[in-house]
Amino acid sequence: MHELALTEGILSIVTSEQKKSGFRRVLEIDLRIGEFSGVIPSCIEEFFPLVAKGTAAENAALCMKTIPAVFACSDCGYEGTIERHSACCPQCGGTAIRMTAGREFYVENLVVE
């Protein structure tokens, strides 16, 4: 599962920020997860306590928010959502669409003390 590696990456960010800022512990980690990122939030939640044990992030709350997928159509200029399994623009029916948001996965904010 790549979620274990992603969870370890979250902890790496926490450790790096702790070295820079010198905070004592992390109270909350705000994550942003794109709708089409392929990340399974429940797996991150499951792995996090194991990975964070004994670190400044132990017992930190995970606050995960989903970034909805947004598509842009080169044919008509439409920008917005499309049906989950559609490959066509809902406005003009064209296929010249590209995803402009929804694949992200990042740490947005750390709440520390």
C-alpha positions in Angstrom: 0.0 0.0 0.0 1.4 3.3 -0.9 -0.6 5.0 1.9 2.1 3.8 4.4 4.8 5.6 2.4 2.5 8.7 2.2 1.9 8.6 5.9 5.7 8.3 6.5 6.0 11.4 4.2 3.6 13.3 6.4 5.7 12.5 9.4 8.8 13.6 7.5 7.2 17.0 6.9 6.4 17.3 10.6 9.9 16.4 11.6 11.4 18.9 9.1 9.1 21.7 10.3 9.9 20.8 14.0 13.6 21.2 13.3 12.9 24.6 11.7 10.4 26.0 14.2 11.2 24.1 17.4 7.6 23.3 18.4 7.0 20.8 21.1 4.2 18.8 19.7 1.6 18.7 16.9 -2.1 19.0 17.8 -3.6 18.8 14.3 -2.4 18.0 10.8 -4.6 19.4 8.0 -4.4 17.3 4.9 -5.9 18.0 1.4 -6.7 15.0 -0.7 -7.8 15.3 -4.3 -10.9 13.3 -5.3 -8.9 11.5 -8.0 -5.6 11.3 -6.1 -5.9 7.6 -5.5 -5.2 8.1 -1.7 -7.5 6.2 0.6 -8.1 8.4 3.7 -9.0 5.5 6.0 -5.6 3.9 5.3 -3.8 7.1 6.2 -5.9 7.2 9.5 -5.0 3.6 10.2 -1.3 3.9 9.6 -0.8 7.3 11.2 -0.8 6.2 14.9 1.8 3.6 14.1 4.1 5.9 12.2 3.7 8.8 14.7 4.3 6.8 17.9 7.1 8.4 19.9 7.2 11.6 17.8 5.9 15.1 18.2 2.9 14.1 16.1 1.8 11.3 18.4 -1.9 11.7 19.2 -2.2 14.6 16.7 -5.6 14.8 15.0 -5.8 14.3 11.3 -8.2 16.7 9.5 -8.7 15.6 5.9 -10.6 17.6 3.4 -11.3 16.5 -0.1 -10.5 18.6 -3.1 -13.2 18.1 -5.8 -12.1 17.2 -9.3 -12.4 20.2 -11.7 -12.1 19.8 -15.5 -11.6 22.3 -18.3 -12.8 22.0 -21.9 -10.5 23.4 -24.6 -13.4 23.4 -27.1 -15.9 25.6 -25.3 -14.1 26.9 -22.2 -16.3 25.0 -19.7 -14.7 24.6 -16.3 -16.3 22.5 -13.6 -17.3 19.0 -12.7 -18.2 16.2 -15.0 -19.9 12.8 -14.4 -17.6 10.4 -12.7 -17.2 8.0 -15.6 -17.7 10.5 -18.5 -14.9 11.6 -20.9 -17.0 14.3 -22.4 -17.7 18.0 -21.6 -21.2 18.3 -20.1 -21.6 21.6 -21.9 -20.6 20.9 -25.5 -20.0 17.1 -25.6 -16.3 17.6 -26.7 -13.5 15.3 -25.6 -10.8 18.0 -25.3 -11.0 18.0 -21.5 -8.3 18.0 -18.9 -8.3 17.8 -15.1 -7.2 21.0 -13.5 -7.8 20.0 -9.8 -8.5 16.8 -7.9 -5.2 14.9 -8.0 -3.5 16.8 -5.1 -2.3 15.4 -1.8 -0.5 17.7 0.6 -0.2 18.9 4.2 -2.0 22.3 4.3 -1.3 23.2 7.9 0.1 22.1 11.2 -1.4 23.2 14.5 1.4 23.0 17.1 2.3 24.1 20.6 
